Amino acid sequence: MTDRHARFVRDNTVTVAASLVPEITLHLASEVTPLWHATEAALEKEGLPPPYWAFAWPGGQTFARLLLDRPELVRGRTVLDFAAGCGIAAIAAVKSGAVRVTACDIDSFATAAIGLNAALNDVALDITDSDLLAAPPASWDLILAGDVCYERPMAERTLVWLNQAVAHGAEVLIADPGRAYLPKGGLLEIGRYDVPTSLDLENRKIMTTVIYRYTPTLC
């Protein structure tokens, strides 16, 4: 996390709790911040990537809710929050007793936001902006993949990597609110939540989001 990235996060967000997880406070964009209203073209002109990290997306919120309600899922385990965004799932994993948590996002603004959000919630975790998909998976006990099936190239590349992780003994959970490229098989539902959302971000005010245990050998 650089001072420039952290300053940008602070200057363009407000400190609020996510709708489904009031226990966790985050730096998020809202209707009162310029970042909420910024267009993709305006961000591109400034050389900024889309600010996915500035919103608590349904996948991350459902993971956080699940882990806070069922801490036995992570207690004593090593956890990876893949494509972590604002880091809400990683923060919940720490709060629920995971022995070590890594939050990964290739966007440097996201990793800055994760660091600030971790500090807000008084938790310690590892943060990386490495492209983990470029190498074989490390030996995490549990991998959380929230809302990663929204674009075909991202989904296909991620699922190949997650298949490798499962083959090497990791448990993989996928949280998905109905994205187009969710795999058709190998999914065992373990939780379901209705997440309040904004029509500025999604096409519905409530996104029903399902958490699956991913077992590609069942496909």
C-alpha positions in Angstrom: 0.0 0.0 0.0 1.5 3.3 -1.0 0.6 6.7 0.5 -0.9 7.8 -2.8 -3.3 4.9 -3.0 -4.2 5.1 0.6 -4.9 8.8 0.4 -7.1 8.3 -2.7 -9.1 5.7 -0.8 -9.6 8.0 2.2 -10.5 11.0 0.1 -13.1 9.2 -2.0 -14.9 7.1 0.5 -16.9 7.3 3.7 -16.7 5.0 6.7 -19.8 2.9 6.9 -21.0 -0.6 7.7 -22.1 -3.0 4.9 -25.8 -3.7 4.9 -25.6 -7.4 5.6 -22.7 -7.2 8.0 -23.1 -4.3 10.5 -20.2 -5.8 12.6 -17.7 -4.7 10.0 -16.9 -1.1 9.1 -15.4 -0.2 5.7 -14.2 2.6 3.5 -16.8 2.6 0.8 -18.1 4.9 -1.9 -21.6 6.3 -1.3 -24.0 8.7 -2.9 -22.2 11.6 -1.2 -18.8 10.8 -2.7 -17.5 11.7 -6.2 -16.3 8.2 -6.8 -19.9 6.9 -6.7 -20.8 9.2 -9.7 -17.6 8.8 -11.7 -18.1 7.2 -15.1 -15.8 4.5 -16.5 -14.6 7.0 -19.2 -13.7 9.6 -16.5 -11.8 7.0 -14.5 -10.0 5.9 -17.6 -9.0 9.5 -18.5 -7.4 9.7 -15.0 -5.6 6.4 -15.5 -7.7 4.7 -12.7 -9.1 1.2 -12.9 -12.8 0.6 -12.1 -13.2 1.0 -8.3 -14.6 -2.4 -7.5 -12.9 -2.2 -4.1 -15.1 0.8 -3.2 -18.3 -1.3 -2.9 -19.2 -4.2 -0.7 -20.4 -6.6 -3.4 -22.9 -9.4 -2.6 -20.4 -12.1 -2.8 -18.1 -10.6 -0.2 -21.0 -9.7 2.1 -22.4 -13.2 2.1 -19.1 -14.7 2.8 -18.6 -12.3 5.7 -22.1 -13.1 7.1 -21.6 -16.8 6.8 -18.2 -16.8 8.5 -19.4 -14.6 11.4 -22.4 -16.8 11.9 -20.5 -20.1 11.4 -16.9 -19.5 12.6 -16.2 -23.2 12.7 -15.8 -23.0 8.9 -12.5 -21.1 9.3 -11.4 -21.5 12.9 -7.8 -22.6 13.0 -7.4 -22.7 9.2 -5.4 -20.8 6.6 -7.7 -18.8 4.3 -7.3 -17.0 1.0 -9.8 -14.3 0.1 -9.3 -14.3 -3.7 -10.2 -11.1 -5.7 -10.8 -9.6 -2.3 -12.0 -6.2 -3.3 -12.7 -4.2 -0.1 -11.6 -7.2 2.0 -14.8 -7.8 3.9 -14.6 -11.6 3.7 -11.0 -11.6 4.8 -11.8 -9.4 7.8 -14.6 -11.7 8.8 -12.3 -14.7 8.5 -9.9 -13.2 10.9 -12.7 -12.2 13.3 -13.9 -15.8 13.1 -10.6 -17.4 14.2 -8.7 -18.2 11.1 -5.1 -18.8 11.9 -3.8 -16.9 8.9 -5.7 -14.9 6.3 -4.4 -13.6 2.9 -6.4 -11.1 0.9 -5.4 -10.9 -2.7 -6.4 -8.4 -5.3 -4.3 -7.3 -8.3 -5.6 -3.7 -8.1 -3.3 -1.5 -5.9 -6.2 0.7 -4.8 -7.9 -2.5 -3.6 -4.9 -3.6 -1.5 -4.7 -0.1 -0.1 -8.4 -0.2 0.8 -8.0 -3.7 2.4 -5.2 -2.4 4.6 -7.2 0.6 5.7 -10.3 -1.6 6.3 -8.3 -4.1 8.3 -7.0 -1.3 10.5 -10.6 0.0 11.0 -11.6 -3.4 12.3 -8.4 -4.0 14.3 -7.5 -7.2 12.5 -4.1 -8.3 11.1 -4.0 -10.1 7.7 -1.6 -10.6 4.8 -2.3 -8.6 1.7 -0.9 -9.2 -1.8 -1.5 -7.7 -5.3 0.3 -10.7 -7.0 -1.5 -12.4 -9.9 -2.0 -15.7 -8.1 -3.5 -17.3 -11.2 -0.1 -17.1 -12.9 1.3 -19.9 -10.6 0.1 -23.1 -9.0 -2.1 -22.5 -5.9 -0.3 -22.5 -2.6 -1.5 -24.7 0.2 -4.4 -22.8 1.8 -7.0 -24.8 3.7 -9.8 -22.7 2.4 -10.2 -20.4 -0.6 -13.0 -17.9 -0.8 -13.9 -16.8 -4.3 -16.7 -14.1 -4.2 -18.4 -12.9 -7.3 -15.7 -14.0 -9.8 -17.9 -15.3 -12.6 -19.1 -12.1 -14.1 -16.8 -12.1 -17.2 -15.9 -15.2 -19.3 -12.1 -14.7 -19.4 -11.9 -14.1 -15.7 -14.2 -17.0 -14.8 -12.5 -19.5 -17.1 -9.0 -18.6 -15.9 -10.1 -18.6 -12.2 -11.9 -21.9 -12.4 -8.9 -23.7 -13.9 -6.9 -22.5 -11.0 -9.5 -23.4 -8.4 -9.7 -26.9 -9.9 -6.0 -27.2 -9.2 -6.5 -26.0 -5.7 -9.2 -28.5 -5.0 -7.0 -31.3 -6.5 -4.3 -30.3 -4.0 -6.6 -30.5 -1.0 -8.0 -27.0 -0.6 -11.7 -26.4 0.2 -13.1 -23.9 -2.2 -16.2 -21.8 -1.6 -17.8 -19.7 -4.3 -20.3 -16.9 -3.6 -22.4 -15.9 -6.6 -25.4 -13.7 -7.1 -26.4 -15.2 -10.4 -23.5 -14.1 -12.7 -23.5 -15.5 -16.2 -20.4 -17.6 -16.1 -20.9 -19.6 -12.9 -20.0 -23.2 -13.6 -22.9 -25.6 -14.3 -21.7 -28.4 -12.1 -19.7 -29.3 -9.1 -21.6 -26.9 -6.8 -23.1 -27.8 -3.5 -25.2 -25.0 -1.9 -24.3 -24.3 1.8 -25.8 -20.9 2.3 -28.1 -18.3 0.7 -28.6 -14.7 1.6 -30.7 -11.7 0.3 -28.3 -8.8 0.0 -29.7 -5.2 -0.3 -28.1 -3.4 -3.2 -28.3 -0.2 -5.2 -29.8 0.1 -8.6 -26.8 2.2 -9.5 -24.7 -1.0 -9.1 -27.0 -3.9 -9.9 -30.2 -4.5 -11.8 -32.2 -5.4 -8.6 -32.6 -3.9 -5.2 -32.1 -7.3 -3.6 -29.5 -9.8 -4.9 -30.1 -13.3 -3.7 -26.6 -14.7 -3.4 -25.7 -18.4 -3.0 -22.6 -19.8 -1.4 -21.4 -23.1 -2.9 -18.8 -25.6 -2.0 -17.0 -26.2 -5.3 -16.1 -29.8 -6.0 -15.3 -30.0 -9.7 -14.9 -33.8 -9.5 -18.7 -34.0 -9.2 -19.2 -32.3 -12.6 
